[in-house]
Amino acid sequence: MLNVRTLLLLLLAYGLAAGLPEPGLAMNRFQLAPGWPRLPQFLLGTMLFCAGLCSSRDTLLSMQVSRHLFVVASLATWILPIGAWIVAVLILWGCCGCPAAVAAGLCVVVAMPVATSTVGWSSLTGGSVGLSIGLLIAATAAAPLVTPVLVDTGVSLVGEPMSDLEQASAEPPLVAGDQRTSAPWRGQGMSLFVFGWVLTPVLLGSLIASRLSQASHQRVKANARRLSFMMLVLLNYVNASTCLPPLTEHPRLLLWPAVGCVTLLGLAHGATYWFSRVLHCWPAAPGCSDPPGLVPAALLKSPCQSLPQPEYSSLLLASCMRNTGAALVFAGVALADYGLISITIIAYTLVQHLWAGICFSRPAAVHPPGFALDGVAGVTDR
């Protein structure tokens, strides 16, 4: 099913940001008081708080039924995108001359936790919503430790992003208005950002959701989804207003970000498919006819029940779709001098939703053959 409304509203937000950036720039600068966080950070926190409100007790149940599988899947949501980024950078930046800012932008995308929209896509496509929420919470909890290391390491590998932009003397400034900032983006500042504006809102929303009755939770969840979607569109408009206006005069600036995003997403999809086949060929237990695989059997106690179709869909979404809302806010706060990074993040936002709509419009196309097992499907929230 193609979520046309999401795509159209995102395109509308980007069009307004390119043609009418002034309101977005004003919202980007808005602070309740000097020294306070800016409005985009509050919008991000609200969006992720709403994502936490959409969780339920079934999330914990689905995580407990197959703990070992959940641990492996949680690790895969970090390892597979990182591996895809390494290959993409070797191909595009190492061999084809891709600007370092684009490689750094893709690194920021990969370093962010699982996208909150994976929960919505999972429910639309018949995936395991409980597993999607569990992977979202697990990735978000790890982000304060993992994200700073990934960004620091990735940027050090490709070099300072501005070096390529300074060499392109014919290029216009890539930041609209006065959005340049000297905010640090290494070290504790990044960990505090992810902890305060990503992890805390999700956990707070999940805690409140666990205290609600079933009827109250259904009402709150419906409103939370609407509000979260509104925050997503508004966040994209506000952050795009700082970097998209130059594209109206120099559209070729979008070429490398688009190529990089398509390459990264395709490699992540392929890596997830390969990983699912490895799980399906897990070392056999007594009475199981599956051939031996490549991963130690000690990690899974039930090797015959690897990945049913709903769980595979949720893992694929979690591995390929990243929290670009958090990436945009982080880039706007700490990397505003590097406009091509924000353009790359915006391109990935649109590409990942297009990918989800196209791939999951034909569910059979994304499920590996032979996955007709029950596993934990009986406890998932469809």
Secondary structure, DSSP 8 states (H G I E B T S, - for coil): ---HHHHHHHHHHHHHHHH--HHHHHHHH-BSSTTS-BHHHHHHHHHHHHHHHT--HHHHHHHHHTHHHHHHHHHHHHHHHHHHHHHHHHHHHHHH---HHHHHHHHHHHHS-B-THHHHHHHHTT--HHHHHHHHHHHHHHHHHHHHHHHHHHHHHH--THHHHHH-TTS--SS-TT-------STHHHHHHHIIIIIHHHHHHHHHHHHS-HHHHHHHHHHHHHHHHHHHHHHHHHHHTTTSGGGGT-GGGGHHHHHHHHHHHHHHHHHHHHHHHHHHT----TT------SS-GGG-S-TT----HHHHHHHHHHHH-B-HHHHHHHHHHH-TT-HHHHHHHHHHHHHHHHHHHHHTTSGGGTS-TT----TTGGG---
